[in-house]
Amino acid sequence: MHGGALHPIPKGMVLGVPTDIASLLKSSLLTVEGKFRATQDLLIPAKAGEEDESIGAFLERRFGREMVERVAEPLLAGIYAGDLDELSLQATFPQFRQAELEHGSLIRGTRHSRRQAAAAPPLPKEAQGSVFLTFRRGLYTLVEALEKALAGCDIRLGTKVNAVRRPDGRRGYEVELGGGETIRADGVVVTTPAWDAANLLESLVDCSELRGIRYVSVANVVMAFDKADVEDISFDATGFVAARTDGRTITASTWTSAKWPHTSPDDKVLVRCYVGSAGDQHSPMLPDDRLIQNVRRDIRETMGITAEPLFVELTRLARSMPQYPVGHVGRTARFRARLAAALPGVQVTGAAFDGVGLPDCIRQGKEAAAAVLDALS
């Protein structure tokens, strides 16, 4: 979404990086000058040094400001609900810098990665031809699998931890629960938001880096419509992202019933809208009626949907999106080194550190488990 109109994303676009120059040159999303500047990535030499920089500064250096504002910022900033001019390149998309160093161009590097992916073993039939996958019965499928894998373990649901202590002269730790019970532990993995982790551990170790991690609040608005009421609308994609310069309340919209057809009946349409970013912490906290009114206005003006929704579901996610500013990787490393020295067998991990997505958090969980086992052995 730019300039009050929806524009198809150019073919071959990977995380805001163009790989099909012909498609880029035909796009209505950029001016002639903007397209020419983006292709200069093929000529601009790689920047020397190892100092971290913002994603915005990096991409502007490679592609120019217009490409950042109209393509990269809507696509990439939405993942973190952040500001590209503040988010760390090392902490979010280190593969961009690697492509620049190894291939002298982000376009050439991304093309190389695509060729490698194409040569990899084929995906299962269900995964071919789509970049989006989910579980038919929802993400609770993961929870059920974890419960099955942990059969026989002592799982405490709805149980608060008040404190983690290190007994004098003894190995291990004491974990005090909300009901007053104390559990002896050889190792502890803390996966709470950063501020809660600091509350639990700062009596044992300096947690200033944890206190410095900023979180952003967002909201989701889901609306359902009778397909007959929106039959003039072409749901020929999976949704759209909105350029910040357009001044919309919504940052993106997923056409859920088109993206995942199993989520709604054939005669219904499901639309999900995202609200809130690092630059807009006002909108997610608006009163329900005002927020829904603003979202419906945006959908009317961008997609032409004027019908009354069958239902509206509003979900607020307060302080849910951790921000990775420039220097985040170094600060995280310093804290973890201090933690390992002061509290062997204690790990702090999760979305605040090395990635906010499900695959990132699964990887971090495995790494934390391995680190605890290593410390105990």
C-alpha positions in Angstrom: 0.0 0.0 0.0 1.5 3.3 -1.1 -0.1 6.6 -2.2 -3.6 5.3 -1.4 -3.4 2.4 -3.8 -2.4 -1.3 -3.6 0.6 -2.3 -5.8 1.7 -5.9 -6.5 5.1 -6.6 -5.0 7.6 -7.1 -7.9 8.2 -10.8 -8.7 11.4 -12.2 -7.2 11.3 -9.9 -4.2 12.9 -11.6 -1.2 12.6 -9.8 2.2 12.6 -6.5 0.3 15.6 -7.5 -1.9 14.8 -7.5 -5.7 16.2 -10.4 -7.6 14.2 -9.9 -10.9 15.3 -6.6 -12.3 12.9 -6.7 -15.2 9.9 -7.1 -12.8 11.3 -4.3 -10.6 11.5 -1.9 -13.6 7.9 -2.7 -14.5 6.6 -2.0 -11.0 4.2 0.9 -10.3 5.5 1.0 -6.7 8.7 3.0 -7.4 9.5 6.1 -9.5 12.0 5.8 -12.4 14.6 7.4 -10.2 13.9 5.0 -7.4 14.2 2.0 -9.7 17.5 3.2 -11.1 18.9 3.8 -7.6 17.9 0.4 -6.5 19.9 -1.3 -9.3 23.0 0.5 -8.2 23.4 -2.2 -5.6 25.0 -4.2 -8.4 27.8 -1.6 -8.6 28.3 -0.2 -5.1 31.3 -1.8 -3.3 30.8 -3.5 0.1 31.4 -1.3 3.1 34.6 -2.1 5.1 34.6 -2.8 8.8 32.6 -4.9 11.3 30.6 -2.2 13.1 26.9 -2.8 13.4 24.5 -0.5 11.7 20.7 -0.1 11.3 18.8 -2.1 8.7 17.5 1.2 7.3 21.0 2.7 6.9 22.3 -0.5 5.3 19.5 -0.8 2.8 19.5 2.9 2.0 23.2 2.6 1.3 22.6 -0.3 -1.1 19.2 0.6 -2.7 18.4 4.3 -1.8 15.8 5.9 0.4 12.7 5.4 -1.8 13.2 1.6 -1.9 13.5 1.6 1.9 10.3 3.6 2.5 8.1 1.9 -0.1 9.3 -1.7 -0.1 11.7 -2.7 2.7 10.2 -0.8 5.6 6.7 -2.1 5.2 7.9 -5.7 4.6 10.7 -5.9 7.2 9.6 -3.5 10.0 6.4 -5.4 10.4 8.2 -8.5 11.5 9.5 -6.6 14.6 6.9 -3.8 14.7 10.0 -1.7 14.7 11.8 1.3 13.0 14.3 0.2 10.3 16.4 3.2 11.1 16.9 1.9 14.7 16.8 -1.9 14.3 20.2 -3.7 14.3 21.3 -5.3 11.1 23.4 -7.9 13.0 20.5 -8.9 15.3 17.8 -9.1 12.6 19.1 -9.8 9.1 22.8 -10.7 9.4 22.5 -12.6 6.1 22.2 -9.2 4.3 25.6 -8.1 5.5 27.0 -11.6 4.7 25.7 -11.3 1.1 27.2 -7.9 0.7 30.7 -9.1 1.9 30.7 -12.4 -0.1 29.1 -11.3 -3.3 29.7 -7.5 -3.4 25.9 -7.0 -3.9 22.8 -7.8 -2.0 21.0 -8.7 -5.2 23.7 -11.1 -6.3 23.9 -12.6 -2.9 20.1 -13.2 -2.6 20.1 -14.7 -6.1 22.8 -17.1 -5.0 20.8 -18.1 -1.9 17.7 -18.7 -4.1 19.7 -21.0 -6.4 21.0 -23.0 -3.4 17.4 -23.3 -2.1 16.2 -24.5 -5.5 18.9 -27.2 -5.5 18.0 -28.5 -2.0 15.9 -31.7 -1.6 12.2 -31.0 -2.5 9.8 -30.1 0.2 6.8 -32.3 1.0 4.0 -32.1 -1.4 1.9 -30.0 1.0 4.6 -27.4 1.3 5.4 -26.9 -2.4 4.3 -23.8 -4.1 3.7 -21.7 -1.0 5.8 -19.6 1.4 3.3 -19.9 4.2 2.7 -23.0 6.4 0.7 -23.6 9.5 -1.0 -26.5 11.3 -4.5 -27.4 10.2 -5.7 -27.5 13.8 -3.8 -24.4 14.8 -0.6 -23.8 16.8 -1.9 -25.7 19.8 -0.6 -28.7 17.8 2.9 -27.7 19.0 1.7 -27.6 22.6 0.2 -31.0 22.4 3.4 -32.4 20.9 5.4 -30.9 23.7 3.1 -32.3 26.3 3.5 -35.7 24.8 7.3 -35.4 24.7 7.3 -34.3 28.3 5.1 -37.1 29.6 6.0 -38.0 33.1 7.6 -34.6 33.9 6.2 -32.3 36.6 4.5 -29.5 34.7 3.1 -26.6 36.8 0.5 -24.5 34.8 -0.6 -21.1 36.2 2.2 -21.1 38.7 4.1 -17.9 39.5 7.8 -17.9 40.4 8.6 -15.3 43.0 12.4 -15.6 43.2 15.5 -17.6 42.2 18.1 -17.9 45.0 21.5 -19.5 45.3 22.0 -21.1 48.8 25.2 -20.3 50.6 27.8 -23.1 50.3 25.6 -25.4 48.3 25.4 -26.2 44.6 22.4 -25.4 42.6 19.5 -23.1 43.1 16.2 -22.6 44.9 13.2 -21.6 43.0 10.4 -20.1 45.2 6.9 -20.5 43.8 3.9 -18.2 44.4 2.3 -20.6 46.9 5.4 -20.6 49.1 6.8 -24.0 47.9 10.5 -24.1 47.1 12.0 -26.3 44.4 15.7 -27.3 44.4 17.2 -27.1 40.9 20.6 -27.9 39.4 19.8 -25.7 36.4 17.3 -22.9 35.6 16.1 -21.7 32.2 14.2 -18.4 32.3 12.1 -17.7 29.2 10.0 -14.8 30.5 10.0 -11.3 29.0 13.3 -9.4 29.7 11.9 -7.3 32.6 10.5 -10.3 34.4 13.8 -12.1 34.0 15.5 -9.1 35.5 13.1 -9.1 38.5 14.0 -12.8 39.2 17.8 -12.5 38.8 19.1 -9.0 39.5 19.7 -9.8 43.2 22.3 -12.4 41.9 23.7 -10.7 38.8 23.8 -7.3 37.1 20.8 -7.2 34.7 21.2 -3.7 33.3 21.1 -5.1 29.7 17.8 -6.8 30.4 16.3 -3.6 31.8 17.4 -1.8 28.7 15.4 -4.0 26.3 12.4 -2.0 25.0 9.1 -3.6 24.1 6.4 -2.4 21.7 2.7 -3.0 22.0 0.5 -4.1 19.1 -3.1 -5.1 18.4 -4.9 -7.4 16.0 -8.3 -6.9 14.6 -10.0 -9.8 12.9 -13.2 -9.3 10.8 -15.4 -11.9 9.1 -17.7 -11.1 6.1 -20.2 -13.0 4.0 -18.5 -13.6 0.7 -21.6 -12.3 -1.1 -21.1 -8.9 0.6 -17.6 -8.5 -0.7 -17.9 -10.3 -4.1 -16.6 -7.2 -5.9 -13.3 -7.4 -4.0 -10.4 -9.3 -5.6 -8.7 -11.4 -2.9 -6.0 -12.4 -5.4 -3.1 -12.3 -2.9 -2.5 -13.1 0.7 -2.8 -9.5 1.9 -0.8 -6.3 1.9 1.6 -4.2 3.9 1.3 -0.5 4.3 4.1 2.1 3.9 4.5 4.2 7.0 4.3 7.3 4.9 0.7 6.6 4.1 -0.4 7.4 7.6 -2.7 4.5 8.1 -3.8 3.0 11.4 -3.1 -0.5 10.2 0.4 -1.6 9.3 -0.7 -4.7 7.3 -3.6 -6.9 6.5 -3.7 -10.6 6.0 -6.5 -12.1 3.9 -6.6 -15.1 6.1 -9.3 -17.0 4.1 -7.1 -16.6 1.0 -3.8 -17.3 2.7 -5.1 -20.4 4.6 -8.4 -21.6 2.9 -9.0 -24.2 5.7 -9.6 -21.3 8.3 -13.1 -20.3 7.0 -16.1 -21.7 5.2 -16.3 -21.3 1.4 -19.0 -18.7 1.7 -17.1 -16.5 4.2 -14.1 -14.1 4.1 -11.7 -13.6 7.0 -9.6 -10.5 7.2 -6.9 -9.8 9.8 -5.5 -6.3 10.4 -2.4 -5.4 12.4 -2.1 -2.2 14.4 0.9 -0.6 16.2 4.6 -0.1 15.7 7.6 1.5 17.4 6.5 4.8 15.9 2.8 4.4 16.9 2.1 3.3 20.4 -1.1 5.3 20.6 -3.3 3.3 18.2 -3.1 -0.1 19.9 -4.3 1.4 23.1 -7.3 3.3 21.7 -10.8 2.4 23.1 -12.3 -0.7 21.4 -14.9 1.2 19.4 -12.4 3.8 18.2 -9.8 1.3 17.2 -12.3 -0.8 15.3 -13.7 2.3 13.6 -10.2 3.3 12.4 -9.4 -0.1 11.1 -12.7 -0.4 9.2 -12.1 3.1 7.7 -8.7 1.9 6.5 -10.2 -1.3 5.0 -12.9 0.7 3.3 -10.4 3.2 1.8 -7.8 0.6 0.8 -10.0 -2.4 -0.3 -13.4 -0.9 -0.8 -15.1 -3.1 1.9 -18.2 -1.3 3.2 -20.2 -4.3 4.4 -20.9 -4.8 8.1 -18.7 -7.6 9.5 -20.3 -10.7 10.9 -18.1 -10.4 13.9 -15.0 -8.5 15.0 -12.4 -9.9 17.3 -9.9 -7.5 18.9 -6.7 -8.7 20.6 -4.3 -6.4 22.3 -0.7 -7.6 22.9 0.8 -5.2 25.4 4.7 -5.1 25.5 4.9 -8.1 23.2 7.4 -7.1 20.6 11.1 -6.7 21.8 13.2 -4.3 19.9 16.7 -5.0 18.7 18.5 -1.6 18.5 22.0 -1.2 17.0 24.5 -2.9 19.3 22.0 -5.5 20.5 24.1 -8.5 19.7 27.1 -7.1 21.7 25.0 -6.2 24.7 23.4 -9.7 24.7 26.8 -11.3 24.6 28.1 -9.2 27.5 25.2 -10.1 29.6 25.4 -13.8 28.9 29.1 -13.9 29.6 28.5 -12.2 33.0 25.6 -14.6 33.7 27.7 -17.7 32.9 30.4 -16.5 35.3 28.1 -15.6 38.1 25.4 -18.3 37.8 26.5 -21.5 36.1 23.6 -23.6 35.0 21.2 -20.6 34.6 20.1 -19.6 31.1 18.0 -16.6 30.0 16.5 -16.9 26.5 13.6 -16.2 24.3 12.2 -13.6 21.9 14.1 -10.7 23.6 17.5 -12.0 22.5 18.1 -13.9 19.2 14.9 -13.7 17.1 11.1 -13.2 17.7 9.7 -15.9 15.3 8.7 -19.4 16.3 11.6 -21.0 14.5 14.0 -18.6 16.3 12.5 -19.4 19.7 12.6 -23.1 19.1 16.2 -22.9 18.1 17.0 -20.8 21.2 15.2 -23.3 23.4 17.4 -26.1 22.1 20.5 -24.0 22.5 19.6 -23.2 26.1 19.0 -26.8 26.9 22.4 -27.8 25.5 24.1 -25.0 27.4 22.5 -26.1 30.7 23.5 -29.7 30.1 27.1 -28.6 29.3 27.3 -26.5 32.5 26.0 -29.3 34.6 28.5 -31.8 33.2 
